[in-house]
Amino acid sequence: MLNLLQTLYACVKGTATDKGALVRVIMSRAEVDMNEIQKVFKKKYGVELKIAMSESLPSGDYGELVLALATKTCKVPDGSV
């Protein structure tokens, strides 16, 4: 997970040359462990992932989509029917 966090941070802070990496990380982790990534990102870098991303993403539909995927919280099934 550390590698994912470093990639995300580099993308949102402008140090990564491959902005497509941001989308690849978000898309690959959106359904799996974005909740955990959001928590660890804030702890490691002192800023909410949503805030860091909103500062670096372009405005418009593309930015809103990527931000929505990254900040979506996954619900854990509680076993109820």
Jmol script that loads the backbone (N, CA, C; Angstrom):
load data "model"
ATOM      1  N   MET A   1       0.824  -1.193   0.000  1.00  0.00           N
ATOM      2  CA  MET A   1       0.000   0.000   0.000  1.00  0.00           C
ATOM      3  C   MET A   1       0.866   1.254   0.000  1.00  0.00           C
ATOM      4  N   LEU A   2       2.049   1.160   0.564  1.00  0.00           N
ATOM      5  CA  LEU A   2       2.929   2.322   0.618  1.00  0.00           C
ATOM      6  C   LEU A   2       3.237   2.849  -0.781  1.00  0.00           C
ATOM      7  N   ASN A   3       3.451   1.944  -1.728  1.00  0.00           N
ATOM      8  CA  ASN A   3       3.727   2.348  -3.099  1.00  0.00           C
ATOM      9  C   ASN A   3       2.537   3.092  -3.706  1.00  0.00           C
ATOM     10  N   LEU A   4       1.314   2.615  -3.430  1.00  0.00           N
ATOM     11  CA  LEU A   4       0.115   3.303  -3.918  1.00  0.00           C
ATOM     12  C   LEU A   4       0.023   4.711  -3.348  1.00  0.00           C
ATOM     13  N   LEU A   5       0.295   4.842  -2.052  1.00  0.00           N
ATOM     14  CA  LEU A   5       0.231   6.157  -1.409  1.00  0.00           C
ATOM     15  C   LEU A   5       1.260   7.113  -2.001  1.00  0.00           C
ATOM     16  N   GLN A   6       2.469   6.621  -2.220  1.00  0.00           N
ATOM     17  CA  GLN A   6       3.509   7.469  -2.794  1.00  0.00           C
ATOM     18  C   GLN A   6       3.141   7.909  -4.206  1.00  0.00           C
ATOM     19  N   THR A   7       2.556   7.009  -4.971  1.00  0.00           N
ATOM     20  CA  THR A   7       2.118   7.355  -6.329  1.00  0.00           C
ATOM     21  C   THR A   7       1.021   8.406  -6.291  1.00  0.00           C
ATOM     22  N   LEU A   8       0.019   8.208  -5.425  1.00  0.00           N
ATOM     23  CA  LEU A   8      -1.060   9.192  -5.291  1.00  0.00           C
ATOM     24  C   LEU A   8      -0.515  10.556  -4.890  1.00  0.00           C
ATOM     25  N   TYR A   9       0.352  10.582  -3.897  1.00  0.00           N
ATOM     26  CA  TYR A   9       0.907  11.848  -3.419  1.00  0.00           C
ATOM     27  C   TYR A   9       1.697  12.551  -4.524  1.00  0.00           C
ATOM     28  N   ALA A  10       2.508  11.792  -5.244  1.00  0.00           N
ATOM     29  CA  ALA A  10       3.288  12.386  -6.337  1.00  0.00           C
ATOM     30  C   ALA A  10       2.376  12.965  -7.411  1.00  0.00           C
ATOM     31  N   CYS A  11       1.276  12.284  -7.679  1.00  0.00           N
ATOM     32  CA  CYS A  11       0.334  12.778  -8.695  1.00  0.00           C
ATOM     33  C   CYS A  11      -0.370  14.054  -8.248  1.00  0.00           C
ATOM     34  N   VAL A  12      -0.838  14.104  -7.023  1.00  0.00           N
ATOM     35  CA  VAL A  12      -1.613  15.270  -6.588  1.00  0.00           C
ATOM     36  C   VAL A  12      -0.719  16.461  -6.255  1.00  0.00           C
ATOM     37  N   LYS A  13       0.541  16.209  -5.947  1.00  0.00           N
ATOM     38  CA  LYS A  13       1.443  17.320  -5.646  1.00  0.00           C
ATOM     39  C   LYS A  13       2.267  17.744  -6.848  1.00  0.00           C
ATOM     40  N   GLY A  14       2.005  17.100  -8.002  1.00  0.00           N
ATOM     41  CA  GLY A  14       2.635  17.543  -9.237  1.00  0.00           C
ATOM     42  C   GLY A  14       4.046  17.065  -9.462  1.00  0.00           C
ATOM     43  N   THR A  15       4.528  16.121  -8.665  1.00  0.00           N
ATOM     44  CA  THR A  15       5.889  15.647  -8.869  1.00  0.00           C
ATOM     45  C   THR A  15       5.951  14.464  -9.824  1.00  0.00           C
ATOM     46  N   ALA A  16       4.822  13.859 -10.128  1.00  0.00           N
ATOM     47  CA  ALA A  16       4.798  12.738 -11.073  1.00  0.00           C
ATOM     48  C   ALA A  16       4.575  13.264 -12.480  1.00  0.00           C
ATOM     49  N   THR A  17       5.282  12.707 -13.426  1.00  0.00           N
ATOM     50  CA  THR A  17       5.104  13.153 -14.800  1.00  0.00           C
ATOM     51  C   THR A  17       3.947  12.417 -15.461  1.00  0.00           C
ATOM     52  N   ASP A  18       3.533  11.292 -14.905  1.00  0.00           N
ATOM     53  CA  ASP A  18       2.472  10.483 -15.483  1.00  0.00           C
ATOM     54  C   ASP A  18       1.165  10.718 -14.728  1.00  0.00           C
ATOM     55  N   LYS A  19       0.392  11.699 -15.175  1.00  0.00           N
ATOM     56  CA  LYS A  19      -0.878  11.998 -14.510  1.00  0.00           C
ATOM     57  C   LYS A  19      -1.881  10.863 -14.684  1.00  0.00           C
ATOM     58  N   GLY A  20      -1.686  10.017 -15.687  1.00  0.00           N
ATOM     59  CA  GLY A  20      -2.545   8.861 -15.870  1.00  0.00           C
ATOM     60  C   GLY A  20      -2.409   7.876 -14.721  1.00  0.00           C
ATOM     61  N   ALA A  21      -1.298   7.949 -14.002  1.00  0.00           N
ATOM     62  CA  ALA A  21      -1.082   7.056 -12.860  1.00  0.00           C
ATOM     63  C   ALA A  21      -2.154   7.282 -11.798  1.00  0.00           C
ATOM     64  N   LEU A  22      -2.584   8.508 -11.629  1.00  0.00           N
ATOM     65  CA  LEU A  22      -3.627   8.818 -10.652  1.00  0.00           C
ATOM     66  C   LEU A  22      -4.897   8.043 -10.971  1.00  0.00           C
ATOM     67  N   VAL A  23      -5.310   8.083 -12.206  1.00  0.00           N
ATOM     68  CA  VAL A  23      -6.524   7.388 -12.621  1.00  0.00           C
ATOM     69  C   VAL A  23      -6.342   5.880 -12.490  1.00  0.00           C
ATOM     70  N   ARG A  24      -5.176   5.369 -12.871  1.00  0.00           N
ATOM     71  CA  ARG A  24      -4.941   3.928 -12.765  1.00  0.00           C
ATOM     72  C   ARG A  24      -5.020   3.449 -11.323  1.00  0.00           C
ATOM     73  N   VAL A  25      -4.432   4.179 -10.399  1.00  0.00           N
ATOM     74  CA  VAL A  25      -4.482   3.788  -8.990  1.00  0.00           C
ATOM     75  C   VAL A  25      -5.913   3.843  -8.480  1.00  0.00           C
ATOM     76  N   ILE A  26      -6.616   4.924  -8.760  1.00  0.00           N
ATOM     77  CA  ILE A  26      -7.988   5.080  -8.276  1.00  0.00           C
ATOM     78  C   ILE A  26      -8.887   3.985  -8.850  1.00  0.00           C
ATOM     79  N   MET A  27      -8.806   3.761 -10.136  1.00  0.00           N
ATOM     80  CA  MET A  27      -9.663   2.763 -10.778  1.00  0.00           C
ATOM     81  C   MET A  27      -9.373   1.351 -10.271  1.00  0.00           C
ATOM     82  N   SER A  28      -8.121   1.067 -10.009  1.00  0.00           N
ATOM     83  CA  SER A  28      -7.781  -0.288  -9.571  1.00  0.00           C
ATOM     84  C   SER A  28      -8.118  -0.542  -8.111  1.00  0.00           C
ATOM     85  N   ARG A  29      -8.247   0.508  -7.319  1.00  0.00           N
ATOM     86  CA  ARG A  29      -8.479   0.335  -5.889  1.00  0.00           C
ATOM     87  C   ARG A  29      -9.852   0.798  -5.431  1.00  0.00           C
ATOM     88  N   ALA A  30     -10.645   1.403  -6.293  1.00  0.00           N
ATOM     89  CA  ALA A  30     -11.922   2.009  -5.893  1.00  0.00           C
ATOM     90  C   ALA A  30     -12.855   1.032  -5.197  1.00  0.00           C
ATOM     91  N   GLU A  31     -12.923  -0.190  -5.661  1.00  0.00           N
ATOM     92  CA  GLU A  31     -13.829  -1.169  -5.066  1.00  0.00           C
ATOM     93  C   GLU A  31     -13.162  -2.004  -3.987  1.00  0.00           C
ATOM     94  N   VAL A  32     -11.862  -1.899  -3.841  1.00  0.00           N
ATOM     95  CA  VAL A  32     -11.140  -2.805  -2.964  1.00  0.00           C
ATOM     96  C   VAL A  32     -10.826  -2.197  -1.593  1.00  0.00           C
ATOM     97  N   ASP A  33     -10.049  -1.133  -1.590  1.00  0.00           N
ATOM     98  CA  ASP A  33      -9.589  -0.617  -0.305  1.00  0.00           C
ATOM     99  C   ASP A  33      -9.415   0.904  -0.250  1.00  0.00           C
ATOM    100  N   MET A  34     -10.279   1.634  -0.946  1.00  0.00           N
ATOM    101  CA  MET A  34     -10.166   3.093  -0.923  1.00  0.00           C
ATOM    102  C   MET A  34     -10.395   3.664   0.473  1.00  0.00           C
ATOM    103  N   ASN A  35     -11.238   3.023   1.276  1.00  0.00           N
ATOM    104  CA  ASN A  35     -11.450   3.521   2.639  1.00  0.00           C
ATOM    105  C   ASN A  35     -10.124   3.537   3.398  1.00  0.00           C
ATOM    106  N   GLU A  36      -9.418   2.433   3.328  1.00  0.00           N
ATOM    107  CA  GLU A  36      -8.129   2.324   4.025  1.00  0.00           C
ATOM    108  C   GLU A  36      -7.106   3.282   3.434  1.00  0.00           C
ATOM    109  N   ILE A  37      -7.075   3.401   2.124  1.00  0.00           N
ATOM    110  CA  ILE A  37      -6.136   4.314   1.473  1.00  0.00           C
ATOM    111  C   ILE A  37      -6.396   5.748   1.932  1.00  0.00           C
ATOM    112  N   GLN A  38      -7.667   6.153   2.021  1.00  0.00           N
ATOM    113  CA  GLN A  38      -7.993   7.502   2.481  1.00  0.00           C
ATOM    114  C   GLN A  38      -7.482   7.742   3.904  1.00  0.00           C
ATOM    115  N   LYS A  39      -7.679   6.775   4.785  1.00  0.00           N
ATOM    116  CA  LYS A  39      -7.234   6.913   6.179  1.00  0.00           C
ATOM    117  C   LYS A  39      -5.712   7.013   6.276  1.00  0.00           C
ATOM    118  N   VAL A  40      -5.029   6.114   5.592  1.00  0.00           N
ATOM    119  CA  VAL A  40      -3.569   6.080   5.664  1.00  0.00           C
ATOM    120  C   VAL A  40      -2.964   7.306   4.982  1.00  0.00           C
ATOM    121  N   PHE A  41      -3.563   7.766   3.881  1.00  0.00           N
ATOM    122  CA  PHE A  41      -3.079   8.964   3.196  1.00  0.00           C
ATOM    123  C   PHE A  41      -3.117  10.162   4.144  1.00  0.00           C
ATOM    124  N   LYS A  42      -4.234  10.330   4.846  1.00  0.00           N
ATOM    125  CA  LYS A  42      -4.347  11.460   5.772  1.00  0.00           C
ATOM    126  C   LYS A  42      -3.329  11.352   6.898  1.00  0.00           C
ATOM    127  N   LYS A  43      -3.153  10.152   7.419  1.00  0.00           N
ATOM    128  CA  LYS A  43      -2.206   9.962   8.514  1.00  0.00           C
ATOM    129  C   LYS A  43      -0.773  10.238   8.057  1.00  0.00           C
ATOM    130  N   LYS A  44      -0.422   9.754   6.867  1.00  0.00           N
ATOM    131  CA  LYS A  44       0.945   9.898   6.373  1.00  0.00           C
ATOM    132  C   LYS A  44       1.264  11.312   5.897  1.00  0.00           C
ATOM    133  N   TYR A  45       0.313  11.953   5.204  1.00  0.00           N
ATOM    134  CA  TYR A  45       0.592  13.247   4.591  1.00  0.00           C
ATOM    135  C   TYR A  45      -0.098  14.427   5.261  1.00  0.00           C
ATOM    136  N   GLY A  46      -0.982  14.169   6.227  1.00  0.00           N
ATOM    137  CA  GLY A  46      -1.606  15.242   6.987  1.00  0.00           C
ATOM    138  C   GLY A  46      -2.679  16.018   6.245  1.00  0.00           C
ATOM    139  N   VAL A  47      -3.189  15.457   5.177  1.00  0.00           N
ATOM    140  CA  VAL A  47      -4.230  16.124   4.399  1.00  0.00           C
ATOM    141  C   VAL A  47      -5.184  15.063   3.873  1.00  0.00           C
ATOM    142  N   GLU A  48      -6.452  15.420   3.793  1.00  0.00           N
ATOM    143  CA  GLU A  48      -7.446  14.505   3.239  1.00  0.00           C
ATOM    144  C   GLU A  48      -7.138  14.271   1.763  1.00  0.00           C
ATOM    145  N   LEU A  49      -7.279  13.035   1.312  1.00  0.00           N
ATOM    146  CA  LEU A  49      -7.049  12.706  -0.092  1.00  0.00           C
ATOM    147  C   LEU A  49      -7.947  13.541  -0.995  1.00  0.00           C
ATOM    148  N   LYS A  50      -9.200  13.708  -0.601  1.00  0.00           N
ATOM    149  CA  LYS A  50     -10.147  14.487  -1.404  1.00  0.00           C
ATOM    150  C   LYS A  50      -9.659  15.918  -1.618  1.00  0.00           C
ATOM    151  N   ILE A  51      -9.148  16.527  -0.579  1.00  0.00           N
ATOM    152  CA  ILE A  51      -8.659  17.912  -0.676  1.00  0.00           C
ATOM    153  C   ILE A  51      -7.423  17.975  -1.560  1.00  0.00           C
ATOM    154  N   ALA A  52      -6.490  17.061  -1.346  1.00  0.00           N
ATOM    155  CA  ALA A  52      -5.264  17.049  -2.154  1.00  0.00           C
ATOM    156  C   ALA A  52      -5.581  16.844  -3.631  1.00  0.00           C
ATOM    157  N   MET A  53      -6.503  15.944  -3.902  1.00  0.00           N
ATOM    158  CA  MET A  53      -6.858  15.682  -5.294  1.00  0.00           C
ATOM    159  C   MET A  53      -7.615  16.844  -5.913  1.00  0.00           C
ATOM    160  N   SER A  54      -8.530  17.450  -5.169  1.00  0.00           N
ATOM    161  CA  SER A  54      -9.330  18.536  -5.738  1.00  0.00           C
ATOM    162  C   SER A  54      -8.462  19.731  -6.130  1.00  0.00           C
ATOM    163  N   GLU A  55      -7.318  19.873  -5.485  1.00  0.00           N
ATOM    164  CA  GLU A  55      -6.403  20.970  -5.817  1.00  0.00           C
ATOM    165  C   GLU A  55      -5.629  20.709  -7.113  1.00  0.00           C
ATOM    166  N   SER A  56      -5.519  19.441  -7.503  1.00  0.00           N
ATOM    167  CA  SER A  56      -4.701  19.139  -8.673  1.00  0.00           C
ATOM    168  C   SER A  56      -5.493  18.669  -9.894  1.00  0.00           C
ATOM    169  N   LEU A  57      -6.734  18.260  -9.694  1.00  0.00           N
ATOM    170  CA  LEU A  57      -7.543  17.783 -10.819  1.00  0.00           C
ATOM    171  C   LEU A  57      -8.166  18.947 -11.581  1.00  0.00           C
ATOM    172  N   PRO A  58      -8.327  18.795 -12.880  1.00  0.00           N
ATOM    173  CA  PRO A  58      -8.992  19.850 -13.656  1.00  0.00           C
ATOM    174  C   PRO A  58     -10.474  19.910 -13.281  1.00  0.00           C
ATOM    175  N   SER A  59     -11.060  21.068 -13.427  1.00  0.00           N
ATOM    176  CA  SER A  59     -12.490  21.188 -13.160  1.00  0.00           C
ATOM    177  C   SER A  59     -13.255  20.525 -14.293  1.00  0.00           C
ATOM    178  N   GLY A  60     -14.476  20.176 -14.012  1.00  0.00           N
ATOM    179  CA  GLY A  60     -15.305  19.553 -15.039  1.00  0.00           C
ATOM    180  C   GLY A  60     -15.616  18.103 -14.727  1.00  0.00           C
ATOM    181  N   ASP A  61     -16.234  17.458 -15.685  1.00  0.00           N
ATOM    182  CA  ASP A  61     -16.705  16.089 -15.498  1.00  0.00           C
ATOM    183  C   ASP A  61     -15.586  15.105 -15.169  1.00  0.00           C
ATOM    184  N   TYR A  62     -14.458  15.208 -15.857  1.00  0.00           N
ATOM    185  CA  TYR A  62     -13.345  14.286 -15.622  1.00  0.00           C
ATOM    186  C   TYR A  62     -12.864  14.373 -14.166  1.00  0.00           C
ATOM    187  N   GLY A  63     -12.599  15.578 -13.711  1.00  0.00           N
ATOM    188  CA  GLY A  63     -12.130  15.768 -12.343  1.00  0.00           C
ATOM    189  C   GLY A  63     -13.146  15.293 -11.318  1.00  0.00           C
ATOM    190  N   GLU A  64     -14.413  15.583 -11.576  1.00  0.00           N
ATOM    191  CA  GLU A  64     -15.467  15.156 -10.654  1.00  0.00           C
ATOM    192  C   GLU A  64     -15.581  13.640 -10.597  1.00  0.00           C
ATOM    193  N   LEU A  65     -15.429  12.971 -11.739  1.00  0.00           N
ATOM    194  CA  LEU A  65     -15.507  11.515 -11.776  1.00  0.00           C
ATOM    195  C   LEU A  65     -14.364  10.877 -10.989  1.00  0.00           C
ATOM    196  N   VAL A  66     -13.156  11.321 -11.238  1.00  0.00           N
ATOM    197  CA  VAL A  66     -11.993  10.760 -10.540  1.00  0.00           C
ATOM    198  C   VAL A  66     -12.108  11.015  -9.038  1.00  0.00           C
ATOM    199  N   LEU A  67     -12.522  12.207  -8.669  1.00  0.00           N
ATOM    200  CA  LEU A  67     -12.683  12.545  -7.253  1.00  0.00           C
ATOM    201  C   LEU A  67     -13.776  11.701  -6.609  1.00  0.00           C
ATOM    202  N   ALA A  68     -14.872  11.482  -7.308  1.00  0.00           N
ATOM    203  CA  ALA A  68     -15.962  10.659  -6.769  1.00  0.00           C
ATOM    204  C   ALA A  68     -15.503   9.221  -6.562  1.00  0.00           C
ATOM    205  N   LEU A  69     -14.749   8.677  -7.494  1.00  0.00           N
ATOM    206  CA  LEU A  69     -14.244   7.315  -7.344  1.00  0.00           C
ATOM    207  C   LEU A  69     -13.270   7.206  -6.174  1.00  0.00           C
ATOM    208  N   ALA A  70     -12.430   8.212  -6.024  1.00  0.00           N
ATOM    209  CA  ALA A  70     -11.408   8.167  -4.977  1.00  0.00           C
ATOM    210  C   ALA A  70     -11.983   8.334  -3.579  1.00  0.00           C
ATOM    211  N   THR A  71     -13.064   9.056  -3.471  1.00  0.00           N
ATOM    212  CA  THR A  71     -13.585   9.357  -2.135  1.00  0.00           C
ATOM    213  C   THR A  71     -14.838   8.567  -1.808  1.00  0.00           C
ATOM    214  N   LYS A  72     -15.185   7.668  -2.692  1.00  0.00           N
ATOM    215  CA  LYS A  72     -16.333   6.799  -2.450  1.00  0.00           C
ATOM    216  C   LYS A  72     -16.013   5.881  -1.275  1.00  0.00           C
ATOM    217  N   THR A  73     -16.934   5.744  -0.360  1.00  0.00           N
ATOM    218  CA  THR A  73     -16.704   4.837   0.746  1.00  0.00           C
ATOM    219  C   THR A  73     -17.397   3.526   0.458  1.00  0.00           C
ATOM    220  N   CYS A  74     -16.701   2.461   0.728  1.00  0.00           N
ATOM    221  CA  CYS A  74     -17.236   1.121   0.494  1.00  0.00           C
ATOM    222  C   CYS A  74     -17.963   0.663   1.737  1.00  0.00           C
ATOM    223  N   LYS A  75     -19.148   0.158   1.555  1.00  0.00           N
ATOM    224  CA  LYS A  75     -19.917  -0.360   2.687  1.00  0.00           C
ATOM    225  C   LYS A  75     -19.585  -1.826   2.876  1.00  0.00           C
ATOM    226  N   VAL A  76     -19.321  -2.172   4.119  1.00  0.00           N
ATOM    227  CA  VAL A  76     -19.028  -3.552   4.450  1.00  0.00           C
ATOM    228  C   VAL A  76     -20.338  -4.254   4.750  1.00  0.00           C
ATOM    229  N   PRO A  77     -20.617  -5.366   4.087  1.00  0.00           N
ATOM    230  CA  PRO A  77     -21.875  -6.064   4.330  1.00  0.00           C
ATOM    231  C   PRO A  77     -21.960  -6.515   5.790  1.00  0.00           C
ATOM    232  N   ASP A  78     -23.119  -6.322   6.370  1.00  0.00           N
ATOM    233  CA  ASP A  78     -23.299  -6.690   7.771  1.00  0.00           C
ATOM    234  C   ASP A  78     -23.973  -8.041   7.948  1.00  0.00           C
ATOM    235  N   GLY A  79     -24.230  -8.714   6.851  1.00  0.00           N
ATOM    236  CA  GLY A  79     -24.825 -10.027   6.919  1.00  0.00           C
ATOM    237  C   GLY A  79     -26.328 -10.024   6.953  1.00  0.00           C
ATOM    238  N   SER A  80     -26.948  -8.854   7.024  1.00  0.00           N
ATOM    239  CA  SER A  80     -28.421  -8.806   7.053  1.00  0.00           C
ATOM    240  C   SER A  80     -28.974  -8.962   5.653  1.00  0.00           C
ATOM    241  N   VAL A  81     -30.193  -9.425   5.574  1.00  0.00           N
ATOM    242  CA  VAL A  81     -30.825  -9.651   4.277  1.00  0.00           C
ATOM    243  C   VAL A  81     -31.817  -8.569   3.981  1.00  0.00           C
TER     244      VAL A  81
END
end "model"
wireframe off; spacefill off
backbone 0.3
color backbone group
